[in-house]
């Protein structure tokens, strides 16, 4: 059927040329094909590259015990669950993992979903009703923003990690039932939320608090339990969300909190009820990863050794890395074009990095997002710094 050009919903697709323009000049940094495991070194087009664009913080995705656990689970349960947790898709290993995660996060109960993104969609839309309010940091993850879009309640944003602005919003909505949702570690900036102050404000103004700890679990806290453990205030956070796609070496996510709230979410979360449960191999991987976090604490120590080396290395070279204080280290380059150029020059140097441009980051603050693993060697990290130095000088980012 012929559709008039100006009433065709596909019109925007035909007009979208930006990505093709970048491809034409060899500056397109997305959907690059990796031909190896998500290790400190990966293979792209047959060439080895140092991977500093992965969220595999503890280096567990290729750990023999994790892989063995996946293979065992496939042997016993097969490849998938063919249905949602609510109906036919709950296996004994789903329930066991929920119990294990609840113990790990030190909450009464946990509920597992098929992706971290779905946790935020499912939890926020289940909890925030018509007359309620959800309050979020402006730089919260896209899945929180989209979760808010699914609610019938009000949504208010405050300036990034700005506690005075959060208090202003809380004061303006003192009469509402409300929840504050923050990232524990912000996924682009690599800074940590001012959680003690958020907790204090939540208490003062009668708000509930949820922390998305996608980048905190396995990274922060003495035993890798995340941002709340880092600050020693686990008891004061109502809900902790995590994903398996970072330190936990798999795919899926969880929400942990009081038994009654988790019970409610279990019965009202559409992203849980109407979507198939995580496959056996993914579940088994998380369980094995949690065991390794407990039995090999030196991994977290090594991750921080690597992180501190790189934070210092970039600052000493004169790069602008903002307030980062975690294994996520953004190198702020300014305009989008510079970010694309830098990423491809680094690729030519044998270093894999990610590019974040507006609107993911503010206009004029395009960045190269780097992130580190416990399994990077000192020699690999030195090569990364040397490559950045050459590229930074060539692009005039450093003197
Ligand atoms: N929250 C944050 C802060 C994240 O960075 C991500 C993943 N990028 C998610 C949630 C979504 O997790 P998943 O990849 O498991 O869907």
Boltz pocket constraint, residues with backbone or C-beta under 6 A from the ligand:
constraints:
  - pocket:
      binder: B
      contacts: [[A, 115], [A, 116], [A, 117], [A, 118], [A, 120], [A, 141], [A, 143], [A, 183], [A, 185], [A, 187], [A, 212], [A, 214], [A, 215], [A, 243], [A, 244], [A, 245], [A, 251], [A, 252], [A, 253]]
      max_distance: 6.0
